Amino acid sequence: MSEHTLQHSYSAGSAGPAGSAEVTVQDPGQLIPVVRSTALVRCNPLTKIAVALILMVGALLSIDLVSAGIVLAFTLVSLPVTGLDLLAALKRLWFLPVGALLAAWGTAILAEKTGAVVIDVGPILMTTGSLDAAAAIFVRALALAIPLIVLASTIDPRDLSDALIQHLRLPEVVVVSVLAASRLLGLLVTEWQTLSMARRARGVAGGSLVRRTSSLFGGIFVLLVQSIRRGTTLAMAMEGRAFGRPGRTWRRRSTFAGRDLVAIVASLGVCVAAIVSAHLLGTWNPIIGG
């Protein structure tokens, strides 16, 4: 079964002739590539998901600048320990501040107009109150999105599947099937591009709308046949490896270490600090019961 080309980097402690092994897989289709191994990168995937959820709670419970600002500041300061390519992150996540800015613009125009008038041009009216709400929405959107995307980029899909099966006891067949499907999505795109170029070179594609539609359905049918064949091969391989059978052992064990506890405690501390600071400064504006 063909897959994407994977770059394997072996860290100290991997199972091999010299010792034990820990293999880090860098997926070329990953949104932000991991360029170095850090303590956070080596954390259990379930820990990373928990950290992201905890930080999101700190920014989600209230629409105010203080709580969201603390979570966002902690996330930005912690970026170097994520092991990600920060230059690639700046290039690929440009849409986040743009989207947050659009949300802030809409809030500034539609929010309740309180305080002194700042801008009054035709139908556009902005006050200090509406601008404060817009700033809170802008920072809050970034505080919700960046931790999730950053931590998700450090998760190896194989490690995640091992953790889900071994710790959360999710069905092996379902988890491994979803993992295989996600890893083969890029291959499906590549095959579609190759098929389109081949049909265009043979003069099958192009022309009238009817001909293009016929070519489209023909290509989809070819991909469907290939997917069924690949799925059958995968099912046979999983059956041969006793997935879903009782007593099956695991080559790779998903474990927790002290760094996982440190990450959880640090995220909880930031979440509590964000909520307490917002209360002390009088900016707490809960989304429920406010």
C-alpha positions as CSV (number, residue, x, y, z in Angstrom):
1,M,0.0,0.0,0.0
2,S,1.5,3.3,-1.0
3,E,1.6,6.2,1.4
4,H,3.0,9.7,1.6
5,T,6.7,10.0,1.9
6,L,7.5,10.2,5.5
7,Q,10.6,11.7,7.1
8,H,11.6,9.7,10.2
9,S,13.9,11.3,12.8
10,Y,15.1,9.1,15.6
11,S,15.7,10.6,19.0
12,A,17.9,9.4,21.8
13,G,16.1,6.6,23.4
14,S,14.6,4.8,20.4
15,A,14.4,1.1,20.0
16,G,17.2,0.1,17.9
17,P,20.5,-1.6,18.2
18,A,21.8,1.1,20.6
19,G,18.8,1.5,22.8
20,S,15.2,2.1,22.8
21,A,13.3,4.1,20.3
22,E,11.1,6.9,19.9
23,V,10.3,7.8,16.3
24,T,9.1,11.2,15.4
25,V,7.2,11.4,12.1
26,Q,7.0,14.6,10.2
27,D,4.1,14.6,7.9
28,P,4.7,16.8,4.8
29,G,1.0,17.6,4.8
30,Q,1.1,19.0,8.3
31,L,0.0,22.6,8.8
32,I,3.1,23.6,10.8
33,P,6.1,21.3,10.7
34,V,8.0,20.2,13.8
35,V,11.6,21.0,13.4
36,R,13.0,19.9,16.8
37,S,12.1,17.7,19.7
38,T,11.2,19.4,23.0
39,A,9.6,18.3,26.3
40,L,6.2,19.5,25.0
41,V,6.5,17.6,21.7
42,R,7.3,14.4,23.7
43,C,4.2,14.8,25.9
44,N,1.4,12.3,25.5
45,P,-1.2,13.4,22.8
46,L,-3.9,13.2,25.4
47,T,-2.0,15.7,27.5
48,K,-1.7,18.1,24.6
49,I,-5.4,17.8,24.0
50,A,-6.1,18.5,27.7
51,V,-3.8,21.5,27.7
52,A,-5.5,23.0,24.6
53,L,-9.0,22.5,26.2
54,I,-7.9,24.0,29.5
55,L,-6.5,27.1,27.8
56,M,-9.6,27.4,25.7
57,V,-11.8,27.3,28.8
58,G,-9.8,30.2,30.3
59,A,-10.6,32.3,27.2
60,L,-14.1,31.0,26.5
61,L,-16.0,31.6,29.7
62,S,-15.8,35.4,29.5
63,I,-15.8,38.0,26.7
64,D,-13.2,40.3,28.1
65,L,-9.7,41.6,27.2
66,V,-7.9,40.5,30.4
67,S,-8.7,36.7,30.5
68,A,-8.2,36.2,26.8
69,G,-5.1,38.4,26.8
70,I,-3.4,36.3,29.5
71,V,-4.1,33.1,27.7
72,L,-2.9,34.5,24.4
73,A,0.2,36.0,26.0
74,F,1.1,32.6,27.6
75,T,0.6,30.9,24.2
76,L,2.8,33.3,22.3
77,V,5.5,33.2,25.0
78,S,5.4,29.3,24.9
79,L,5.8,29.0,21.1
80,P,9.5,28.4,21.2
81,V,9.0,25.3,23.4
82,T,6.6,23.7,20.9
83,G,9.4,22.8,18.5
84,L,7.5,24.2,15.6
85,D,8.9,26.1,12.6
86,L,7.9,29.5,13.7
87,L,8.6,31.1,10.3
88,A,6.3,28.5,8.6
89,A,3.7,29.2,11.3
90,L,3.7,32.9,10.5
91,K,3.3,32.2,6.8
92,R,0.6,29.6,7.1
93,L,-1.5,31.1,10.0
94,W,-2.0,34.5,8.4
95,F,-5.7,33.9,8.1
96,L,-6.1,33.8,11.9
97,P,-5.5,37.5,12.6
98,V,-7.4,38.4,9.5
99,G,-10.5,36.4,10.6
100,A,-10.2,37.8,14.1
101,L,-10.0,41.3,12.7
102,L,-13.1,40.8,10.7
103,A,-15.0,39.5,13.7
104,A,-13.8,42.5,15.7
105,W,-14.9,44.9,12.9
106,G,-18.4,43.4,13.0
107,T,-18.5,43.6,16.8
108,A,-17.4,47.3,16.8
109,I,-20.2,48.2,14.4
110,L,-23.0,46.0,15.9
111,A,-22.2,46.0,19.6
112,E,-24.1,48.1,22.0
113,K,-23.0,51.7,21.8
114,T,-21.9,52.8,25.3
115,G,-19.4,55.4,26.4
116,A,-17.9,58.3,24.4
117,V,-18.3,58.4,20.6
118,V,-15.0,57.7,18.8
119,I,-16.1,57.4,15.1
120,D,-19.2,58.7,13.7
121,V,-19.1,58.6,9.9
122,G,-22.4,58.1,8.1
123,P,-23.9,54.7,9.1
124,I,-20.7,53.8,11.0
125,L,-20.8,54.6,14.7
126,M,-18.2,53.3,17.1
127,T,-17.9,54.2,20.8
128,T,-15.4,53.3,23.5
129,G,-17.7,50.5,24.7
130,S,-18.1,48.9,21.2
131,L,-14.3,49.2,20.6
132,D,-13.6,47.5,23.9
133,A,-15.9,44.7,22.9
134,A,-14.2,44.5,19.5
135,A,-10.8,44.3,21.1
136,A,-12.0,41.5,23.4
137,I,-13.4,39.6,20.5
138,F,-10.2,40.0,18.5
139,V,-7.9,38.7,21.3
140,R,-10.4,36.0,22.4
141,A,-10.6,34.6,18.8
142,L,-6.8,34.3,18.7
143,A,-6.6,32.8,22.2
144,L,-9.1,30.1,21.3
145,A,-7.6,29.2,17.9
146,I,-3.8,29.4,18.3
147,P,-3.4,26.9,21.2
148,L,-5.5,24.3,19.5
149,I,-3.7,24.6,16.1
150,V,-0.2,24.8,17.6
151,L,-0.7,21.8,19.9
152,A,-2.5,19.8,17.2
153,S,0.5,20.3,14.9
154,T,2.8,18.7,17.5
155,I,0.7,15.5,17.7
156,D,1.8,12.4,15.8
157,P,-1.3,10.7,14.5
158,R,0.1,7.3,15.3
159,D,0.8,8.3,18.9
160,L,-2.7,9.7,19.2
161,S,-4.3,6.5,18.0
162,D,-2.2,4.5,20.5
163,A,-3.2,6.8,23.3
164,L,-6.9,6.6,22.4
165,I,-6.9,2.8,22.3
166,Q,-4.7,2.1,25.2
167,H,-5.9,4.8,27.7
168,L,-9.5,5.7,26.6
169,R,-10.2,2.1,25.4
170,L,-11.7,3.2,22.1
171,P,-12.3,0.4,19.5
172,E,-9.1,-0.5,17.8
173,V,-10.6,-1.1,14.4
174,V,-12.4,2.2,14.3
175,V,-9.4,4.3,15.5
176,V,-6.9,2.6,13.2
177,S,-9.2,2.9,10.3
178,V,-9.7,6.6,10.9
179,L,-5.9,7.0,11.2
180,A,-5.3,5.2,7.9
181,A,-8.0,7.2,6.2
182,S,-6.5,10.5,7.4
183,R,-3.0,9.5,6.3
184,L,-4.3,8.5,2.8
185,L,-6.3,11.7,2.1
186,G,-3.2,13.4,0.7
187,L,-2.5,10.3,-1.5
188,L,-6.1,10.6,-2.8
189,V,-5.4,14.3,-3.8
190,T,-2.2,13.3,-5.5
191,E,-3.9,10.5,-7.4
192,W,-6.6,12.9,-8.5
193,Q,-4.1,15.3,-9.9
194,T,-2.2,12.6,-11.7
195,L,-5.4,11.2,-13.2
196,S,-6.5,14.6,-14.3
197,M,-3.2,15.3,-16.1
198,A,-3.3,11.9,-17.7
199,R,-6.8,12.3,-19.0
200,R,-5.9,15.8,-20.2
201,A,-2.8,14.5,-22.1
202,R,-5.0,11.9,-23.8
203,G,-7.5,14.5,-24.9
204,V,-10.3,13.0,-22.7
205,A,-10.8,16.0,-20.5
206,G,-11.7,19.5,-21.5
207,G,-14.1,20.6,-24.3
208,S,-17.8,21.2,-23.7
209,L,-19.5,21.3,-20.4
210,V,-21.1,17.9,-21.1
211,R,-17.7,16.4,-21.9
212,R,-16.1,17.9,-18.8
213,T,-18.9,16.6,-16.6
214,S,-18.5,13.1,-18.1
215,S,-14.8,13.3,-17.5
216,L,-15.4,14.3,-13.9
217,F,-17.6,11.4,-13.1
218,G,-15.2,9.0,-14.9
219,G,-12.4,10.2,-12.7
220,I,-14.5,9.9,-9.5
221,F,-15.3,6.3,-10.5
222,V,-11.7,5.4,-11.0
223,L,-10.8,6.9,-7.5
224,L,-13.7,5.0,-6.0
225,V,-12.4,1.7,-7.4
226,Q,-8.9,2.4,-6.1
227,S,-10.2,3.3,-2.7
228,I,-12.2,0.1,-2.5
229,R,-9.2,-1.9,-3.4
230,R,-7.0,-0.1,-0.9
231,G,-9.7,-0.4,1.8
232,T,-9.9,-4.2,1.1
233,T,-6.1,-4.5,1.4
234,L,-6.1,-2.5,4.7
235,A,-8.9,-4.6,6.1
236,M,-7.0,-7.8,5.4
237,A,-3.9,-6.4,6.9
238,M,-5.8,-5.4,10.1
239,E,-7.4,-8.8,10.3
240,G,-3.9,-10.5,9.9
241,R,-2.6,-8.3,12.7
242,A,-5.5,-9.3,15.1
243,F,-6.9,-5.8,15.5
244,G,-10.0,-5.9,17.7
245,R,-9.1,-9.4,19.1
246,P,-8.7,-9.8,22.9
247,G,-5.1,-10.3,24.2
248,R,-3.4,-8.3,21.4
249,T,-0.1,-6.8,22.5
250,W,1.3,-3.4,21.4
251,R,4.7,-2.7,20.1
252,R,4.5,1.0,21.1
253,R,3.2,1.7,24.6
254,S,1.5,5.1,25.3
255,T,2.8,6.4,28.6
256,F,2.7,9.5,30.7
257,A,5.7,11.1,32.3
258,G,6.5,14.0,34.6
259,R,6.5,16.5,31.7
260,D,2.8,15.7,31.2
261,L,2.0,16.7,34.8
262,V,4.0,19.9,34.4
263,A,2.1,20.8,31.2
264,I,-1.3,20.2,32.8
265,V,-0.4,22.2,36.0
266,A,1.0,25.1,33.9
267,S,-2.1,25.3,31.8
268,L,-4.4,25.1,34.9
269,G,-2.4,27.9,36.5
270,V,-2.8,30.1,33.4
271,C,-6.5,29.3,33.2
272,V,-7.0,30.2,36.9
273,A,-4.8,33.3,36.6
274,A,-6.9,34.5,33.6
275,I,-10.2,34.1,35.4
276,V,-9.0,35.6,38.7
277,S,-7.3,38.5,37.0
278,A,-10.5,39.3,35.1
279,H,-12.5,39.3,38.3
280,L,-10.0,41.5,40.2
281,L,-9.8,44.0,37.4
282,G,-13.6,44.1,37.0
283,T,-13.6,43.1,33.4
284,W,-15.3,39.6,33.9
285,N,-18.1,39.3,31.4
286,P,-19.4,35.7,31.4
287,I,-21.0,34.3,28.3
288,I,-23.7,32.6,30.5
289,G,-25.6,34.4,33.2
290,G,-23.7,37.7,32.7
